[in-house]
Amino acid sequence: MTMLDRHLHFVAALREAGLPVSVAEDLDAVETLPVVDLLDREQLRSAMAATLVKRQHHRPAFDTVFDVFFPPVTGESVAPPSDTEVPPRDPDAADRGPLEDPVRDRLRADAFEYLLDGDDRMLDGLAREAVSAFGRVAGRASGQSSWSRLAVLQRLSPETLMAGLLDAFLAGGERGGLAERQARTVIADRIARLERRIDVDVRRRLAELSDADSVARTARRPTIDQVGFLSATRADLVALRREIQPLARRLATRLAIDQRRGSRGQLDFRRTIRASLSTGGVPVETHYRPKRPLKSDLVVLCDVSDSVSSFAQFTLLLVYALREVFTKVRAFAFVDELDEVTRFFRPGGDPVEAVARLTAEADVTWLLGRTDYGRAFELFAERYADAIGPRTSLLILGDARSNYGDVALPTLRDLAGRAKHAYWLNPERRSMWDTGDSRAGDLAEVVPMVECRNLAQLSGFVRDLTTGH
């Protein structure tokens, strides 16, 4: 494969990973190639990233794909052994304790030395040797072998070195203080760097066994704005929370620009005539009064049951970060009881803390604590019907699963009919609607339902909602 072919496949893989790479940016990346040292892998990475990556949260996906298409040159062959070349498994390995394996002992000693000193010069060699020693596993087809990061990490097990490393870091000092916390942070960072180097070497070997395109497709994780709310890991949730405020600021800025570029107000006759005096009374340039954007109210009905709690958190965070776009925002949470939670979101407060307080203090459960859309709609109509008027946008958040109970369609139809707009955001895939206890189809006939599984879909919907599209 030529360098040009590799670059084209690389850019295609980036786009497939969710990075918005334009043709102009692709050409910019190509133009950097003659001015960088192609033998310096990190210099090439930096030049590519500078031209192809727009947002910081896209960088991990870029690095993963880059490592597959531009792996480090080691000079060693990683071709898989044939059936006759696969070394037989040591029959005594199961009887020996893990610390009786001399290769494992030596590599763990090297890992301990690296984690203690942080010497990056030994990191690449340690990762390559560990993958060579522990990474080969049986392939999917008979007689084939493959490579696995999990197998390497299980045998090397760097986390189990923590106790000895803390003793070395603290040099006999007391545990539990600031020094131990700092030491744990340093060690955890070095373990993460070791794991990343192991990942790079495993991907390199897999790419040589098959092809870079397929390895990149399976190795990359979705960018943070593509991570599903309902399937997010704890680390993903932390990253998503970090993205909420910057996303809200970007959307607010974009909305302000859209409003300034919006349709013009009425003709300003006086300014137009005054300007025409400089052109002999001919109104060459017309002037208009600025159009005042008509803000509306927003009412949010949010299912906060365990099945959709993470989705509810991020939706409420983003909506309240954008509350300046609306004249008034009122929020109501429910499971099988309904409570207004607007009081938790005070101007100037911390939205993340507000969501945490909402979860702990809001009165949203009644008898069984199972989602009951019908009861929630009935209670809202009984207690807060005056919250919806002709200038109100009604937003309902939930998976439309009501545990086979009634969903009070007539009541919902009445509420939606009073509002200027009504929308329903569903965090489930559209293919899952109307399966099991889902009533998505029936509810969507009353209130338009939108799939909203990740931050990208959520931001797109909010942008459309606030611009009136």
C-alpha positions in Angstrom: 0.0 0.0 0.0 1.4 3.4 -1.0 1.5 6.3 1.4 -1.3 8.0 -0.5 -3.5 4.9 -0.3 -2.8 4.5 3.4 -3.7 8.2 3.9 -7.0 7.8 2.1 -7.9 4.7 4.1 -6.8 6.5 7.3 -9.1 9.5 6.6 -12.0 7.2 5.7 -11.6 5.3 9.0 -11.6 8.7 10.9 -14.9 9.6 9.3 -16.3 6.2 10.1 -15.2 6.8 13.7 -17.3 10.0 13.8 -14.7 12.7 13.1 -16.0 15.3 10.7 -13.1 15.5 8.3 -13.8 17.8 5.3 -12.1 17.6 1.9 -10.2 20.9 2.7 -8.9 19.4 5.9 -7.9 16.2 4.1 -5.9 18.3 1.6 -4.3 20.3 4.4 -3.1 17.0 6.0 -1.6 15.9 2.6 0.2 19.2 2.3 1.9 18.8 5.6 3.5 15.5 4.6 6.5 17.0 2.6 7.4 19.3 5.5 7.4 16.7 8.3 9.9 13.9 9.0 7.9 10.8 8.1 10.3 8.7 10.1 9.4 10.6 13.2 6.1 9.0 14.1 5.1 11.5 16.8 5.8 14.4 14.6 3.6 12.9 11.9 0.9 12.3 14.5 1.0 15.9 15.7 0.8 17.3 12.1 -2.2 15.0 11.2 -4.0 15.9 14.4 -3.5 19.6 13.9 -5.2 19.4 10.5 -7.8 16.7 11.0 -9.1 17.0 14.6 -11.4 19.9 15.5 -12.5 19.0 19.0 -10.6 17.6 22.0 -13.0 14.8 22.6 -12.3 13.5 19.1 -8.6 13.1 19.9 -8.8 9.6 21.6 -10.5 8.2 18.5 -8.0 9.8 16.3 -5.1 8.3 18.3 -6.6 4.9 18.1 -7.0 5.0 14.3 -3.6 6.5 13.8 -1.9 3.8 15.9 -3.5 1.2 13.5 -2.6 2.8 10.2 0.8 4.2 11.3 2.2 1.7 13.8 5.6 2.0 15.4 8.4 0.2 13.4 10.0 -2.5 15.5 11.7 -4.7 13.0 10.1 -7.9 14.3 7.7 -10.1 12.5 4.4 -10.8 14.1 3.2 -13.4 11.6 1.1 -16.0 13.4 2.5 -19.5 13.7 1.0 -22.4 11.7 -0.5 -25.4 13.4 2.8 -27.2 13.6 4.6 -24.0 14.8 2.3 -23.3 17.8 4.3 -24.2 20.8 2.5 -26.8 23.0 1.0 -25.6 26.2 3.1 -26.4 29.2 1.2 -29.2 31.0 2.7 -28.1 34.3 1.6 -24.5 34.0 -1.6 -25.1 35.8 0.2 -26.7 38.7 2.7 -23.9 39.1 1.7 -20.8 41.0 1.6 -17.6 39.0 4.8 -16.3 40.6 6.7 -19.5 39.6 6.6 -18.5 35.9 10.1 -17.1 35.3 9.1 -15.0 32.2 6.2 -13.5 34.1 8.4 -12.8 37.1 10.9 -11.0 35.0 8.4 -8.9 33.1 6.6 -8.0 36.3 9.9 -6.9 37.8 10.5 -4.7 34.7 6.9 -3.4 35.1 7.6 -2.6 38.8 10.8 -0.7 37.8 9.0 1.3 35.2 6.1 2.1 37.5 8.5 3.2 40.2 10.8 5.3 38.0 8.5 6.4 35.2 11.3 5.9 32.6 9.5 6.1 29.3 12.6 4.8 27.5 11.8 1.2 28.7 8.1 1.5 28.2 8.0 0.4 24.5 10.3 -2.5 25.0 8.3 -3.7 28.0 5.0 -3.5 26.2 6.3 -5.3 23.1 7.9 -8.1 25.2 4.8 -8.6 27.3 2.6 -8.9 24.2 5.0 -11.3 22.7 5.1 -13.4 25.8 1.4 -13.4 26.9 -0.6 -11.9 24.0 -1.0 -14.8 21.6 -4.4 -16.5 21.8 -6.3 -19.0 19.7 -8.0 -17.4 16.7 -11.6 -17.8 15.7 -10.8 -20.4 13.0 -9.2 -23.7 13.8 -5.4 -23.6 13.5 -5.2 -19.8 13.6 -3.9 -17.6 16.3 -4.6 -14.0 17.3 -3.5 -11.3 19.8 -5.3 -10.2 22.9 -4.7 -7.2 25.3 -6.8 -8.8 27.9 -4.5 -11.9 28.0 -1.5 -9.6 28.4 -3.0 -7.6 31.3 -4.2 -10.7 33.1 -0.7 -12.2 33.2 1.2 -9.0 33.8 -1.4 -7.7 36.3 0.2 -4.3 37.0 -2.5 -3.3 39.5 -1.4 -6.0 41.9 2.0 -4.2 42.2 0.4 -1.3 43.9 1.1 -2.3 47.5 4.9 -2.7 46.9 5.0 0.5 44.9 3.3 2.5 47.7 5.9 1.2 50.2 8.7 2.3 47.8 7.1 5.7 47.2 6.4 6.4 50.8 9.7 4.9 52.1 8.1 3.8 55.3 5.9 6.9 55.8 2.4 6.7 57.1 -0.4 5.6 54.9 -3.7 7.5 54.3 -2.4 11.0 53.9 -1.8 13.4 51.0 1.5 11.7 50.1 -0.3 8.3 49.5 -3.0 9.9 47.4 -0.4 11.6 45.3 1.5 8.4 44.9 -1.6 6.5 43.9 -2.4 9.1 41.2 1.2 8.9 39.8 1.1 5.1 39.7 -2.4 4.9 38.2 -1.2 7.3 35.4 1.8 5.2 34.7 -0.3 2.0 34.6 -2.7 3.7 32.1 0.3 4.6 29.9 1.6 1.1 30.0 -1.9 -0.3 29.1 -2.1 2.2 26.2 1.3 1.0 24.8 0.2 -2.6 25.1 -3.0 -1.6 23.2 -0.8 -0.1 20.4 1.3 -3.1 20.1 -1.6 -5.5 20.0 -3.3 -3.4 17.3 -0.1 -3.4 15.3 0.1 -7.1 15.3 -3.6 -7.6 14.5 -3.3 -5.2 11.6 -0.4 -7.2 10.1 -2.5 -10.4 10.5 -5.6 -9.0 8.7 -5.9 -5.3 7.5 -5.8 -1.9 9.1 -9.4 -1.0 8.1 -11.0 -3.9 10.0 -8.8 -3.5 13.0 -9.6 0.2 13.2 -13.3 -0.6 12.9 -13.2 -2.9 15.9 -10.6 -1.2 18.1 -12.0 2.3 18.1 -14.5 3.4 20.8 -17.2 5.9 19.8 -16.4 9.5 20.4 -17.9 10.9 23.6 -20.8 12.7 21.7 -21.7 9.3 20.2 -21.7 7.3 23.4 -25.2 6.0 24.3 -26.7 7.4 27.5 -28.1 4.1 28.5 -24.8 2.1 27.8 -22.3 4.6 29.2 -19.6 3.4 31.6 -18.7 5.3 34.7 -15.8 6.9 32.9 -18.1 7.8 30.0 -20.5 9.5 32.4 -17.7 11.7 33.9 -16.6 12.7 30.4 -20.2 13.4 29.3 -20.7 15.7 32.3 -17.6 17.6 31.3 -19.0 18.1 27.8 -22.4 19.4 28.9 -21.3 23.0 29.7 -19.1 23.5 26.7 -21.8 22.1 24.5 -24.3 24.5 26.0 -22.0 27.5 25.5 -21.5 26.5 21.8 -25.2 26.1 21.3 -26.0 29.4 22.9 -23.4 31.2 20.8 -24.7 29.5 17.7 -28.3 30.5 18.5 -27.3 34.1 19.1 -25.7 34.1 15.6 -28.7 32.5 14.1 -31.0 35.1 15.6 -28.9 37.9 14.3 -29.0 36.3 10.8 -32.7 35.6 11.1 -35.4 37.2 9.0 -35.4 41.0 9.2 -38.0 43.1 11.0 -40.2 45.9 9.5 -38.8 48.5 7.2 -37.3 51.5 9.0 -38.6 54.2 6.7 -36.9 57.1 8.4 -33.4 55.6 8.3 -33.9 54.5 4.7 -34.9 58.0 3.5 -32.1 59.6 5.5 -29.6 57.2 3.9 -31.0 58.0 0.4 -29.9 61.7 0.7 -26.4 60.7 -0.1 -27.5 59.0 -3.3 -29.7 61.8 -4.7 -32.9 60.5 -3.1 -32.6 57.0 -4.5 -33.0 54.4 -1.7 -30.1 52.3 -2.8 -29.8 50.7 0.6 -32.8 49.9 2.7 -32.7 49.7 6.5 -34.9 47.5 8.8 -35.7 47.5 12.4 -34.1 44.7 14.3 -36.5 41.8 14.8 -37.0 40.8 18.4 -36.9 37.1 18.9 -40.0 35.7 20.5 -39.0 33.6 23.4 -41.3 30.9 24.6 -41.8 28.9 27.8 -40.5 25.4 28.3 -42.1 22.7 30.4 -40.1 19.5 30.9 -41.7 16.2 32.0 -38.9 13.8 32.8 -39.0 10.1 33.7 -36.2 9.6 36.3 -36.6 5.9 36.9 -33.5 3.7 37.1 -33.7 2.5 33.5 -33.3 6.1 32.1 -31.7 8.0 34.9 -28.4 8.8 33.1 -30.4 10.1 30.1 -32.6 12.2 32.3 -29.5 13.7 34.1 -27.8 14.9 30.9 -31.0 16.2 29.3 -31.9 18.3 32.3 -28.4 19.6 32.6 -28.3 20.7 29.0 -31.9 22.2 29.0 -31.0 24.2 32.1 -27.7 25.3 30.7 -29.8 26.8 27.9 -32.5 28.3 30.0 -31.6 31.9 28.9 -33.1 30.9 25.5 -36.5 30.5 27.1 -38.6 33.0 29.0 -39.4 30.5 31.7 -38.4 26.9 32.3 -40.3 24.5 34.6 -39.3 20.9 35.1 -41.3 18.0 36.6 -39.9 14.6 37.4 -41.8 11.4 37.9 -41.6 7.6 38.4 -45.1 6.7 39.7 -45.4 10.1 41.6 -44.9 13.6 40.1 -42.9 16.4 41.7 -41.9 19.8 40.3 -38.1 20.0 40.5 -37.6 23.5 39.2 -36.6 24.6 42.7 -33.4 22.5 42.4 -32.1 24.6 39.4 -31.5 28.0 40.8 -29.6 30.6 38.6 -25.9 30.6 39.4 -26.1 27.2 41.0 -24.2 24.0 40.0 -26.4 22.0 37.6 -24.6 18.7 38.4 -25.2 19.3 42.2 -28.8 20.2 41.4 -29.3 16.8 39.6 -27.8 15.0 42.6 -30.1 16.8 45.0 -33.1 16.1 42.7 -32.3 12.3 42.8 -32.0 12.3 46.6 -34.8 14.7 47.6 -37.5 14.8 44.9 -40.8 13.1 45.7 -41.1 10.9 42.6 -42.1 7.5 43.9 -45.5 6.4 45.3 -46.3 2.8 46.0 -44.3 0.4 43.8 -41.7 2.8 42.5 -42.2 1.6 38.9 -42.7 3.9 36.0 -46.3 4.8 35.4 -46.8 7.3 32.6 -50.5 7.3 32.8 -50.5 8.3 36.5 -47.8 11.0 35.8 -49.9 12.6 33.0 -53.1 12.5 35.2 -51.3 14.1 38.1 -49.8 16.8 36.0 -53.2 17.6 34.4 -54.7 17.8 37.9 -52.0 19.8 39.6 -50.2 21.9 37.0 -52.4 22.2 33.9 -52.0 26.0 34.0 -48.2 25.5 33.3 -49.0 24.9 29.6 -50.2 27.7 27.4 -50.1 28.8 23.8 -46.5 30.0 24.1 -45.3 26.8 25.8 -43.0 24.1 24.4 -43.8 20.8 26.1 -40.8 18.4 26.3 -41.3 14.8 27.5 -38.2 12.6 28.3 -38.5 8.9 28.7 -38.4 5.4 27.1 -42.2 5.1 26.8 -42.1 1.9 28.9 -45.0 2.0 31.4 -44.8 -1.6 32.8 -47.9 -2.6 30.8 -50.0 0.0 32.5 -52.4 2.6 31.0 -50.7 5.6 29.5 -53.7 8.0 29.6 -53.6 9.0 25.9 -56.6 11.3 26.1 -55.0 13.3 28.9 -51.7 13.5 27.1 -53.6 14.6 23.9 -55.2 17.4 25.9 -51.9 18.6 27.3 -50.2 18.5 24.0 -53.1 20.3 22.4 -52.7 23.3 24.7 -49.0 23.7 24.0 -47.5 25.6 21.0 -45.1 22.6 20.4 -44.8 19.2 22.0 -41.9 16.8 21.6 -40.9 13.4 23.1 -37.2 12.4 23.4 -36.7 8.6 23.6 -33.2 7.3 24.6 -33.9 3.8 23.1 -33.0 2.8 19.6 -36.0 3.1 17.2 -35.8 -0.6 16.5 -36.6 -1.3 20.2 -39.8 0.9 20.2 -43.0 -1.1 20.6 -41.2 -4.2 21.9 -42.1 -5.6 25.3 -43.9 -3.0 27.5 -43.0 -0.1 25.1 -46.0 2.1 24.1 -43.8 4.3 21.8 -46.0 3.9 18.7 -49.2 4.9 20.5 -47.6 7.8 22.3 -45.8 9.0 19.1 -49.3 9.4 17.5 -50.0 12.0 20.1 -46.6 13.6 20.6 -43.9 13.5 17.9 -41.2 11.2 19.2 -37.5 11.6 18.5 -34.7 9.1 19.0 -32.1 10.7 21.4 -29.5 8.2 22.4 -26.4 10.3 22.7 -25.1 13.8 23.1 -24.9 14.5 19.4 -28.6 13.7 18.9 -29.5 15.7 22.0 -27.6 18.8 20.9 -29.1 18.6 17.4 -32.6 18.4 18.8 -32.1 21.3 21.2 -30.7 23.4 18.4 -33.7 22.7 16.3 -36.1 23.3 19.2 -34.6 26.7 20.1 -34.4 27.9 16.5 -37.9 26.8 15.7 -36.9 24.3 13.0 
